[in-house]
C-alpha cells in the first residue's frame, strides 16, 4: 500500500485528489495540508511514502522550499510535484530541492497514478512538457542562466529595485548589478524590462 500525503492550498483540489486516489486499491491518503507548517506536521505524524506537492501554497514558503525541508528529514518521503507551473525556474528549483517527479495538473488520472507508483519506488516521473524543457535546456547552445540569475529575474518581474534584491539575497548591490549584466548578455537584451519580457516569452519565469 502506498501512503500518500496531499499538500495543496486549495481545499477543493485536495478533495478531488483524495477521491481520485482512494479509488485505487494500492493507494491510501494519510492526510492533507495547506501550508508549510501543516505539511511538516503531517509528514512527521504519518510518515507517508509520497507527498503530492503543489508549488503555490499561499503567502508562506512555496512547494520547492517545503520539498527541501521534507527531504532533509531523517526518513524523508518521496515528493512528486503536481502544479500548473511549467517554467524553467520552477522546474529547476523543485528538482534542486529534491523532488523525485514533476507533473502538471492537466495530467490524465492514469498518468498521475503511474507517476505516484514510480515515485514511491524512487523513479523519476516527469510530465512530457517538463522533460522537453529540461532537454532543451541541456541542449541549448548558448550560456545557461544560473539558479541565482533566475531568482533575480523573478524579483525583477515583481519590480524589485537593486537595493531590495541585495537585501533579500544577502549580497551587495554590486553583486546584483553583476548578475544583471550576465542576464542581459545571456538573453540578448539591454534593459530590465527587456530581460523580464524575454524570460517570460521563453517560459523561464512566470508572467
Buried (B, 14 or more C-beta within 10 A) or exposed (E): EBBBBBBBBBEEBBEEBBEBBEEBEEBBBBBBBBBBEBBBEBBEEBEBBBBBBBBBBEEBBBBBBBBBBBBEEEEBBBBBBBBEBBBBBBBBBBBEBBBBBBBBBEBEEEBBBBBBBBBBEEEEBBBEBBBEBBEEBEEEEEEEBBEBBBBBBBBBBEEBEBEBBBEEBEBEBEBBEEBBEBBBEBBEBEEBEEBBBBBBEBBBBBE
